[in-house]
Amino acid sequence: QVQLVESGGGLVQAGGSLRLSCAASGGTFSSYVMGWFRPAPGKEGEFVATISRSGGTTYYENSVKGRFTISRDNAKNTVYPQMTNLKPEDTAVYYCAAAVLSRTVDGTTAANDYNYWGQGTQVTVSS
């Protein structure tokens, strides 16, 4: 029922910026906690960032704190990770995900908590 489509990836030099987006269709976007993940060795999804239903609460993986900012526009059914000061180690396929969670939960870092996933968008950072 829910489809997520990522865009905005590409090739950028170290220190550059990218703004990704994830557009959702189906379901009720404002009811989902949204997250972003990237693969790590031996893992399908390494937590990057998550944002609460209204956008008021965010959580970030330590290595991206201060460089990535996640926001959402529920009127547009879209979530936006703004990525700045990119590093080669940020190179990955980034996946958008949506989670149906208890109303008491504002976010989750666990990939298994997410119910719907996009196809991913490639971010490549050259040195």
Backbone as JSON Lines, residues from 0, in Angstrom:
{"i":0,"aa":"Q","n":[0.82,-1.2,0.0],"ca":[0.0,0.0,0.0],"c":[0.86,1.26,0.0]}
{"i":1,"aa":"V","n":[1.95,1.23,0.74],"ca":[2.82,2.4,0.86],"c":[4.03,2.21,-0.06]}
{"i":2,"aa":"Q","n":[4.29,3.21,-0.87],"ca":[5.46,3.23,-1.72],"c":[6.31,4.44,-1.39]}
{"i":3,"aa":"L","n":[7.6,4.23,-1.34],"ca":[8.55,5.28,-1.04],"c":[9.55,5.38,-2.18]}
{"i":4,"aa":"V","n":[9.76,6.58,-2.67],"ca":[10.66,6.8,-3.79],"c":[11.69,7.84,-3.4]}
{"i":5,"aa":"E","n":[12.94,7.43,-3.37],"ca":[14.03,8.34,-3.03],"c":[14.57,9.02,-4.28]}
{"i":6,"aa":"S","n":[15.1,10.2,-4.09],"ca":[15.76,10.91,-5.16],"c":[16.78,11.87,-4.56]}
{"i":7,"aa":"G","n":[17.6,12.43,-5.42],"ca":[18.56,13.43,-4.98],"c":[19.97,12.94,-4.82]}
{"i":8,"aa":"G","n":[20.18,11.65,-4.95],"ca":[21.52,11.13,-4.85],"c":[22.37,11.5,-6.05]}
{"i":9,"aa":"G","n":[23.65,11.25,-5.93],"ca":[24.56,11.56,-7.02],"c":[25.99,11.55,-6.56]}
{"i":10,"aa":"L","n":[26.83,12.11,-7.4],"ca":[28.25,12.19,-7.13],"c":[28.61,13.59,-6.67]}
{"i":11,"aa":"V","n":[29.31,13.67,-5.58],"ca":[29.71,14.95,-5.03],"c":[31.11,14.83,-4.46]}
{"i":12,"aa":"Q","n":[31.86,15.9,-4.5],"ca":[33.19,15.91,-3.91],"c":[33.11,16.09,-2.4]}
{"i":13,"aa":"A","n":[34.12,15.6,-1.73],"ca":[34.19,15.76,-0.28],"c":[34.01,17.22,0.1]}
{"i":14,"aa":"G","n":[33.2,17.44,1.12],"ca":[32.88,18.78,1.55],"c":[31.63,19.35,0.92]}
{"i":15,"aa":"G","n":[31.12,18.68,-0.07],"ca":[29.94,19.15,-0.76],"c":[28.65,18.76,-0.05]}
{"i":16,"aa":"S","n":[27.56,19.09,-0.69],"ca":[26.24,18.88,-0.1],"c":[25.3,18.22,-1.09]}
{"i":17,"aa":"L","n":[24.35,17.52,-0.54],"ca":[23.25,16.95,-1.3],"c":[21.99,17.05,-0.47]}
{"i":18,"aa":"R","n":[20.89,17.21,-1.15],"ca":[19.6,17.18,-0.5],"c":[18.8,16.03,-1.09]}
{"i":19,"aa":"L","n":[18.6,15.02,-0.3],"ca":[17.81,13.89,-0.73],"c":[16.34,14.14,-0.43]}
{"i":20,"aa":"S","n":[15.5,13.38,-1.08],"ca":[14.09,13.44,-0.77],"c":[13.51,12.04,-0.86]}
{"i":21,"aa":"C","n":[12.45,11.85,-0.15],"ca":[11.71,10.6,-0.17],"c":[10.24,10.94,-0.26]}
{"i":22,"aa":"A","n":[9.64,10.61,-1.37],"ca":[8.24,10.9,-1.6],"c":[7.42,9.64,-1.35]}
{"i":23,"aa":"A","n":[6.38,9.78,-0.57],"ca":[5.54,8.66,-0.2],"c":[4.2,8.74,-0.89]}
{"i":24,"aa":"S","n":[3.68,7.59,-1.24],"ca":[2.33,7.49,-1.76],"c":[1.64,6.32,-1.1]}
{"i":25,"aa":"G","n":[0.34,6.43,-0.95],"ca":[-0.39,5.42,-0.23],"c":[-0.25,5.61,1.27]}
{"i":26,"aa":"G","n":[-1.15,5.03,2.01],"ca":[-1.1,5.17,3.45],"c":[-1.34,6.6,3.9]}
{"i":27,"aa":"T","n":[-1.01,6.84,5.13],"ca":[-1.13,8.17,5.71],"c":[0.24,8.6,6.17]}
{"i":28,"aa":"F","n":[0.86,9.46,5.4],"ca":[2.25,9.81,5.64],"c":[2.48,10.36,7.04]}
{"i":29,"aa":"S","n":[1.58,11.21,7.49],"ca":[1.77,11.86,8.78],"c":[1.68,10.9,9.95]}
{"i":30,"aa":"S","n":[1.24,9.68,9.72],"ca":[1.16,8.7,10.79],"c":[2.45,7.89,10.94]}
{"i":31,"aa":"Y","n":[3.4,8.1,10.07],"ca":[4.61,7.3,10.07],"c":[5.8,8.05,10.64]}
{"i":32,"aa":"V","n":[6.52,7.37,11.49],"ca":[7.88,7.77,11.78],"c":[8.73,7.43,10.56]}
{"i":33,"aa":"M","n":[9.56,8.35,10.16],"ca":[10.39,8.13,8.98],"c":[11.85,7.97,9.38]}
{"i":34,"aa":"G","n":[12.53,7.14,8.63],"ca":[13.94,6.91,8.91],"c":[14.75,6.79,7.63]}
{"i":35,"aa":"W","n":[16.05,6.97,7.8],"ca":[17.0,6.78,6.71],"c":[18.09,5.84,7.17]}
{"i":36,"aa":"F","n":[18.46,4.94,6.29],"ca":[19.45,3.93,6.58],"c":[20.42,3.8,5.42]}
{"i":37,"aa":"R","n":[21.56,3.26,5.71],"ca":[22.54,2.94,4.68],"c":[23.2,1.62,5.03]}
{"i":38,"aa":"P","n":[23.59,0.85,4.05],"ca":[24.22,-0.44,4.34],"c":[25.58,-0.26,4.99]}
{"i":39,"aa":"A","n":[25.92,-1.21,5.79],"ca":[27.24,-1.33,6.38],"c":[27.7,-2.76,6.16]}
{"i":40,"aa":"P","n":[29.01,-3.0,6.25],"ca":[29.47,-4.38,6.04],"c":[28.72,-5.37,6.92]}
{"i":41,"aa":"G","n":[28.15,-6.36,6.29],"ca":[27.4,-7.36,7.0],"c":[26.01,-6.95,7.43]}
{"i":42,"aa":"K","n":[25.59,-5.76,7.06],"ca":[24.28,-5.26,7.45],"c":[23.54,-4.72,6.24]}
{"i":43,"aa":"E","n":[22.25,-4.84,6.3],"ca":[21.44,-4.25,5.24],"c":[21.11,-2.8,5.54]}
{"i":44,"aa":"G","n":[20.91,-2.5,6.8],"ca":[20.53,-1.16,7.17],"c":[21.23,-0.66,8.42]}
{"i":45,"aa":"E","n":[22.02,0.38,8.25],"ca":[22.65,1.07,9.36],"c":[21.91,2.38,9.57]}
{"i":46,"aa":"F","n":[21.49,2.63,10.78],"ca":[20.73,3.82,11.08],"c":[21.5,5.08,10.73]}
{"i":47,"aa":"V","n":[20.82,6.02,10.09],"ca":[21.38,7.32,9.78],"c":[20.61,8.42,10.51]}
{"i":48,"aa":"A","n":[19.3,8.44,10.35],"ca":[18.49,9.48,10.95],"c":[17.04,9.04,11.01]}
{"i":49,"aa":"T","n":[16.31,9.61,11.94],"ca":[14.88,9.37,12.03],"c":[14.19,10.65,12.44]}
{"i":50,"aa":"I","n":[12.94,10.77,12.1],"ca":[12.17,11.96,12.39],"c":[10.77,11.56,12.8]}
{"i":51,"aa":"S","n":[10.24,12.27,13.78],"ca":[8.92,11.95,14.3],"c":[7.83,12.35,13.33]}
{"i":52,"aa":"R","n":[6.62,11.98,13.66],"ca":[5.49,12.17,12.75],"c":[5.27,13.62,12.35]}
{"i":53,"aa":"S","n":[5.39,14.52,13.29],"ca":[5.19,15.93,13.01],"c":[6.49,16.65,12.68]}
{"i":54,"aa":"G","n":[7.61,15.96,12.79],"ca":[8.89,16.55,12.5],"c":[9.57,17.22,13.67]}
{"i":55,"aa":"G","n":[8.96,17.17,14.84],"ca":[9.49,17.89,15.98],"c":[10.64,17.22,16.7]}
{"i":56,"aa":"T","n":[10.84,15.94,16.46],"ca":[11.89,15.2,17.13],"c":[12.72,14.47,16.1]}
{"i":57,"aa":"T","n":[14.02,14.59,16.22],"ca":[14.93,13.91,15.31],"c":[16.05,13.23,16.09]}
{"i":58,"aa":"Y","n":[16.59,12.19,15.49],"ca":[17.73,11.48,16.05],"c":[18.69,11.17,14.92]}
{"i":59,"aa":"Y","n":[19.99,11.24,15.24],"ca":[21.01,11.04,14.23],"c":[22.08,10.07,14.71]}
{"i":60,"aa":"E","n":[22.61,9.32,13.77],"ca":[23.79,8.53,14.05],"c":[24.95,9.48,14.34]}
{"i":61,"aa":"N","n":[25.82,9.08,15.24],"ca":[26.83,10.0,15.72],"c":[27.72,10.57,14.62]}
{"i":62,"aa":"S","n":[28.06,9.79,13.63],"ca":[28.99,10.25,12.62],"c":[28.4,11.32,11.7]}
{"i":63,"aa":"V","n":[27.08,11.47,11.7],"ca":[26.46,12.46,10.82],"c":[25.9,13.64,11.59]}
{"i":64,"aa":"K","n":[25.95,13.6,12.9],"ca":[25.46,14.72,13.7],"c":[26.21,16.0,13.33]}
{"i":65,"aa":"G","n":[25.46,17.06,13.17],"ca":[26.05,18.33,12.8],"c":[26.26,18.5,11.31]}
{"i":66,"aa":"R","n":[26.13,17.44,10.56],"ca":[26.31,17.5,9.11],"c":[25.03,17.2,8.35]}
{"i":67,"aa":"F","n":[24.23,16.31,8.88],"ca":[22.97,15.95,8.24],"c":[21.81,16.54,9.03]}
{"i":68,"aa":"T","n":[20.8,16.98,8.33],"ca":[19.59,17.47,8.95],"c":[18.4,16.86,8.23]}
{"i":69,"aa":"I","n":[17.54,16.23,8.99],"ca":[16.36,15.61,8.4],"c":[15.13,16.45,8.74]}
{"i":70,"aa":"S","n":[14.29,16.63,7.76],"ca":[13.04,17.36,7.93],"c":[11.95,16.68,7.11]}
{"i":71,"aa":"R","n":[10.73,17.09,7.34],"ca":[9.63,16.52,6.58],"c":[8.57,17.56,6.32]}
{"i":72,"aa":"D","n":[7.87,17.37,5.23],"ca":[6.75,18.21,4.86],"c":[5.57,17.29,4.65]}
{"i":73,"aa":"N","n":[4.73,17.2,5.66],"ca":[3.63,16.25,5.59],"c":[2.59,16.64,4.54]}
{"i":74,"aa":"A","n":[2.5,17.91,4.22],"ca":[1.59,18.34,3.17],"c":[2.03,17.82,1.81]}
{"i":75,"aa":"K","n":[3.33,17.58,1.65],"ca":[3.87,17.06,0.41],"c":[4.22,15.59,0.49]}
{"i":76,"aa":"N","n":[3.96,14.96,1.62],"ca":[4.27,13.55,1.82],"c":[5.74,13.25,1.51]}
{"i":77,"aa":"T","n":[6.59,14.1,1.99],"ca":[8.0,14.01,1.64],"c":[8.88,14.26,2.85]}
{"i":78,"aa":"V","n":[9.98,13.52,2.91],"ca":[10.99,13.73,3.93],"c":[12.3,14.08,3.24]}
{"i":79,"aa":"Y","n":[13.05,14.99,3.85],"ca":[14.25,15.52,3.22],"c":[15.46,15.39,4.15]}
{"i":80,"aa":"P","n":[16.41,14.59,3.78],"ca":[17.7,14.67,4.47],"c":[18.61,15.66,3.75]}
{"i":81,"aa":"Q","n":[19.0,16.7,4.46],"ca":[19.98,17.64,3.94],"c":[21.35,17.2,4.42]}
{"i":82,"aa":"M","n":[22.21,16.89,3.49],"ca":[23.52,16.35,3.79],"c":[24.57,17.38,3.42]}
{"i":83,"aa":"T","n":[25.33,17.81,4.4],"ca":[26.38,18.8,4.18],"c":[27.71,18.26,4.65]}
{"i":84,"aa":"N","n":[28.77,18.92,4.19],"ca":[30.13,18.52,4.55],"c":[30.31,17.01,4.37]}
{"i":85,"aa":"L","n":[29.94,16.54,3.22],"ca":[29.98,15.11,2.96],"c":[31.41,14.59,2.93]}
{"i":86,"aa":"K","n":[31.55,13.37,3.39],"ca":[32.84,12.7,3.47],"c":[32.8,11.43,2.63]}
{"i":87,"aa":"P","n":[33.96,10.99,2.16],"ca":[33.97,9.74,1.38],"c":[33.33,8.57,2.11]}
{"i":88,"aa":"E","n":[33.46,8.53,3.41],"ca":[32.86,7.44,4.16],"c":[31.34,7.5,4.2]}
{"i":89,"aa":"D","n":[30.76,8.61,3.73],"ca":[29.31,8.69,3.61],"c":[28.8,7.98,2.36]}
{"i":90,"aa":"T","n":[29.69,7.57,1.49],"ca":[29.29,6.9,0.27],"c":[28.49,5.65,0.6]}
{"i":91,"aa":"A","n":[27.31,5.57,0.05],"ca":[26.42,4.45,0.32],"c":[25.16,4.62,-0.49]}
{"i":92,"aa":"V","n":[24.38,3.57,-0.52],"ca":[23.01,3.67,-0.97],"c":[22.17,4.04,0.24]}
{"i":93,"aa":"Y","n":[21.41,5.1,0.13],"ca":[20.59,5.56,1.23],"c":[19.15,5.15,1.01]}
{"i":94,"aa":"Y","n":[18.57,4.57,2.03],"ca":[17.22,4.05,1.95],"c":[16.28,4.81,2.87]}
{"i":95,"aa":"C","n":[15.16,5.16,2.33],"ca":[14.09,5.77,3.08],"c":[13.18,4.67,3.61]}
{"i":96,"aa":"A","n":[12.68,4.85,4.81],"ca":[11.82,3.86,5.42],"c":[10.74,4.52,6.27]}
{"i":97,"aa":"A","n":[9.62,3.85,6.37],"ca":[8.49,4.33,7.15],"c":[8.11,3.29,8.18]}
{"i":98,"aa":"A","n":[7.82,3.74,9.39],"ca":[7.5,2.84,10.48],"c":[6.14,3.17,11.07]}
{"i":99,"aa":"V","n":[5.38,2.13,11.31],"ca":[4.13,2.23,12.05],"c":[4.43,1.86,13.48]}
{"i":100,"aa":"L","n":[4.37,2.82,14.37],"ca":[4.77,2.62,15.75],"c":[3.69,3.1,16.7]}
{"i":101,"aa":"S","n":[3.82,2.67,17.93],"ca":[2.96,3.2,18.98],"c":[3.04,4.72,19.0]}
{"i":102,"aa":"R","n":[1.93,5.34,19.35],"ca":[1.9,6.8,19.41],"c":[2.83,7.37,20.47]}
{"i":103,"aa":"T","n":[3.25,6.54,21.39],"ca":[4.18,6.99,22.42],"c":[5.62,7.0,21.94]}
{"i":104,"aa":"V","n":[5.88,6.46,20.78],"ca":[7.22,6.34,20.25],"c":[7.41,7.38,19.15]}
{"i":105,"aa":"D","n":[8.42,8.23,19.31],"ca":[8.66,9.3,18.35],"c":[9.65,8.92,17.26]}
{"i":106,"aa":"G","n":[10.41,7.88,17.48],"ca":[11.39,7.47,16.49],"c":[12.02,6.16,16.88]}
{"i":107,"aa":"T","n":[12.68,5.55,15.92],"ca":[13.38,4.31,16.18],"c":[14.59,4.21,15.28]}
{"i":108,"aa":"T","n":[15.65,3.65,15.83],"ca":[16.88,3.45,15.08],"c":[17.0,2.04,14.53]}
{"i":109,"aa":"A","n":[16.05,1.19,14.83],"ca":[16.13,-0.22,14.46],"c":[15.48,-0.45,13.1]}
{"i":110,"aa":"A","n":[16.26,-0.96,12.17],"ca":[15.75,-1.21,10.83],"c":[14.54,-2.13,10.84]}
{"i":111,"aa":"N","n":[14.56,-3.1,11.74],"ca":[13.47,-4.06,11.78],"c":[12.15,-3.45,12.24]}
{"i":112,"aa":"D","n":[12.19,-2.27,12.8],"ca":[10.97,-1.6,13.22],"c":[10.23,-0.95,12.06]}
{"i":113,"aa":"Y","n":[10.89,-0.79,10.93],"ca":[10.31,-0.1,9.8],"c":[9.56,-1.06,8.9]}
{"i":114,"aa":"N","n":[8.4,-0.62,8.46],"ca":[7.49,-1.47,7.71],"c":[7.6,-1.34,6.21]}
{"i":115,"aa":"Y","n":[8.0,-0.17,5.75],"ca":[8.05,0.1,4.32],"c":[9.38,0.72,3.96]}
{"i":116,"aa":"W","n":[9.88,0.32,2.8],"ca":[11.21,0.75,2.37],"c":[11.2,1.19,0.91]}
{"i":117,"aa":"G","n":[12.0,2.2,0.62],"ca":[12.21,2.59,-0.75],"c":[13.3,1.76,-1.4]}
{"i":118,"aa":"Q","n":[13.58,2.07,-2.65],"ca":[14.57,1.32,-3.42],"c":[15.99,1.84,-3.22]}
{"i":119,"aa":"G","n":[16.13,2.99,-2.62],"ca":[17.43,3.54,-2.34],"c":[17.91,4.51,-3.4]}
{"i":120,"aa":"T","n":[18.77,5.41,-2.99],"ca":[19.42,6.34,-3.9],"c":[20.9,6.38,-3.57]}
{"i":121,"aa":"Q","n":[21.72,6.33,-4.6],"ca":[23.16,6.23,-4.43],"c":[23.77,7.6,-4.16]}
{"i":122,"aa":"V","n":[24.54,7.67,-3.1],"ca":[25.34,8.84,-2.8],"c":[26.8,8.43,-2.87]}
{"i":123,"aa":"T","n":[27.55,9.1,-3.71],"ca":[28.97,8.82,-3.85],"c":[29.75,10.09,-3.58]}
{"i":124,"aa":"V","n":[30.65,10.02,-2.63],"ca":[31.46,11.17,-2.25],"c":[32.9,10.88,-2.61]}
{"i":125,"aa":"S","n":[33.45,11.67,-3.49],"ca":[34.82,11.48,-3.93],"c":[35.77,12.32,-3.08]}
{"i":126,"aa":"S","n":[36.98,11.82,-2.93],"ca":[37.98,12.52,-2.15],"c":[38.84,13.4,-3.03]}
